[in-house]
Amino acid sequence: MLTYSMIVRVTGSPGRAASWAHEAAQLIREKTGVTVNVSARLGGPQEIIWISQYDDLPAFQASQARLNADPDYARLLQAARDEDLFDNPSIDTAFWLPI
């Protein structure tokens, strides 16, 4: 089992960013079958994290390939850029293994 996380700092409206984050999680589930959990940071800078799990790295790569080829996903990403919801340089992604 492989856990994947992506965290980003919010620069736009926190309410709109949270709504967008859930839209993204729902679209990912619809397009790939992967459940994505969304959480917001308490205290400190306003940040959102997405967490998902995959059987292995090839399963993650297959999911990403489906998303990268999907026009609905591309439109959703463009909407976030157009609305300046997130600080793109702050994006931090990681893979986690159970111990």
N, C-alpha and C positions, 0 to 999 in steps of 0.2 A: 504494500500500500504506500502511495506517495501523496503527500499533502502539498498543495501549492497555495501560496499566498501572494497577494498583490495589495500594497498599501499606497495611498496617495493623499497628498494634502489638498484640502478644499480651498479654492480661491473665490468661487462664485457664491451664490446663495446656498447656504447649508441645506435648506429644505429642498431646493431643486436638485442639489447634488445627491442627497439621500434618495430622492425619487428616481433620479437617473440610475443610481447604483442598483436599485431594485429592478428597474427596467432591464438593465444589462444582465443581471442574474437570471431573470425570467427568460430572456432571449437565449442565453447560453443553454439553459435547461431545455428549451424547446428545440434548439438546433443540434444539441449534442447529447442530451440525456443526462448531463452532469449537473448535480445539485451544487449551487454556489451559495454559501452563507455570507451575509453582508452585516458588518458591524461598524459602529462609529466609536471613535476614541473618546474616553471620558477624561477631561482635563487636558492641559497642554494644547498644542495646535489642533485645529479641526482636521481630522483625518478619517478616511474610510478604508476598510480592509475587506477584501473578498477572499474567501477560503474555500477551496474545493479539494476533492480527493479523486485519485486515479489509481487503477490497478498497478500501473507501471509507467515508465517514461514514454514508451511507444503509444500508450493510450492517451497520454497528455498531448503528444505531438499530433496524433490523428485528430483530436478534438480541436487543437489550434488550427490545423490545416483547414478543417471544415469552416471554422469561424472566419478565417482570413479570406476565404473564397465566397463568403456570404454577403450579398449586397445589403441586407437588413442590418447586419452587424456593422458594416462600413458606415451606413447612414447614422447609426446610433453613436459611433465614435466621433463622426464629424459633428453631430449635434453638441456633444460635450466640448469639442474644440470651439465651435461657433459661440457657445454660451460662456466660454472661459470658466468652466466649472472647477477645473483641477490644475494644479501646478505640475505640469508634465515632468520637469526635471526632478521632482520629488518622488516619482514612482520607484518603488522598491519591490522587487519580486524575489521569491525564495521557494526552494523545495525543501520539504521536511520529511525525514524518515522516522518511523516509530522506534522507540528504544525500550 
